[in-house]
């Protein structure tokens, strides 16, 4: 399968969506390379970055599911180089 490396940038403004976000990430743990979360207490938000290695359909599906959560926004940057197995 041809895969690409991507970063999904996430901003959480509604903490009621955190459980659903974590469930999405757990469901896709097999393609997650790493994750970093930073609580920005001064603004009452959290900023996250998720590094993934997956096919573009999977990357877009994960980002789309996250972006549909209330009070959560997600943007994705996908590598231009295909990692072929």
C-alpha positions as CSV (number, residue, x, y, z in Angstrom):
1,X,0.0,0.0,0.0
2,X,1.3,3.5,-0.9
3,X,1.3,5.8,2.1
4,X,2.2,9.3,2.9
5,X,3.3,11.1,6.1
6,X,1.0,13.8,7.3
7,X,0.5,16.2,10.2
8,X,-3.0,16.8,11.4
9,X,-3.1,20.1,13.4
10,X,-6.0,20.3,15.9
11,X,-7.4,23.1,18.0
12,X,-9.9,22.1,20.7
13,X,-12.1,24.9,22.0
14,X,-14.9,22.8,23.4
15,X,-13.7,20.3,26.0
16,X,-16.9,18.4,25.8
17,X,-15.6,16.9,22.5
18,X,-12.4,15.6,24.0
19,X,-13.7,12.1,24.7
20,X,-14.9,11.7,21.1
21,X,-11.6,13.1,19.8
22,X,-9.7,10.6,21.8
23,X,-11.9,7.8,20.5
24,X,-11.1,8.7,16.9
25,X,-7.4,8.8,17.7
26,X,-7.7,5.4,19.5
27,X,-9.5,3.9,16.5
28,X,-6.7,5.0,14.2
29,X,-3.7,4.2,16.6
30,X,-2.2,1.9,14.0
31,X,-1.4,4.8,11.6
32,X,-0.3,7.3,14.3
33,X,3.4,7.9,14.5
34,X,3.2,10.3,17.4
35,X,1.1,13.0,19.0
36,X,1.7,16.2,21.0
37,X,-0.8,18.1,22.9
38,X,-0.3,21.5,24.5
39,X,-3.0,23.0,26.8
40,X,-3.0,26.7,26.3
41,X,-4.6,27.7,29.6
42,X,-4.5,31.4,29.0
43,X,-6.9,31.0,26.1
44,X,-8.7,28.0,27.4
45,X,-7.9,25.9,24.4
46,X,-5.7,22.9,23.5
47,X,-3.4,22.7,20.5
48,X,-2.5,19.3,19.2
49,X,-0.4,17.8,16.4
50,X,-0.8,14.2,15.2
51,X,1.8,12.7,12.9
52,X,0.4,9.8,10.8
53,X,1.6,7.4,8.1
54,X,-1.3,6.2,6.0
55,X,-2.9,6.3,2.6
56,X,-4.5,9.7,1.6
57,X,-8.1,8.3,2.0
58,X,-7.4,7.3,5.6
59,X,-5.7,10.6,6.4
60,X,-8.6,12.6,5.0
61,X,-11.1,10.4,6.8
62,X,-9.4,10.9,10.1
63,X,-9.1,14.7,9.6
64,X,-12.8,14.9,8.4
65,X,-14.1,13.0,11.5
66,X,-12.1,15.3,13.8
67,X,-13.2,18.4,12.0
68,X,-16.9,17.5,12.4
69,X,-16.6,17.5,16.2
70,X,-18.2,20.5,18.0
71,X,-15.7,23.1,18.9
72,X,-12.8,21.3,17.2
73,X,-11.0,22.4,14.1
74,X,-8.4,20.3,12.1
75,X,-6.1,21.1,9.2
76,X,-3.9,18.6,7.4
77,X,-0.5,18.9,5.7
78,X,0.4,15.8,3.6
79,X,3.8,15.0,2.3
80,X,4.3,15.1,-1.5
81,X,6.5,12.0,-1.4
82,X,4.8,8.7,-1.6
83,X,6.3,6.0,0.8
84,X,5.9,2.8,-1.2
85,X,6.1,-0.6,0.5
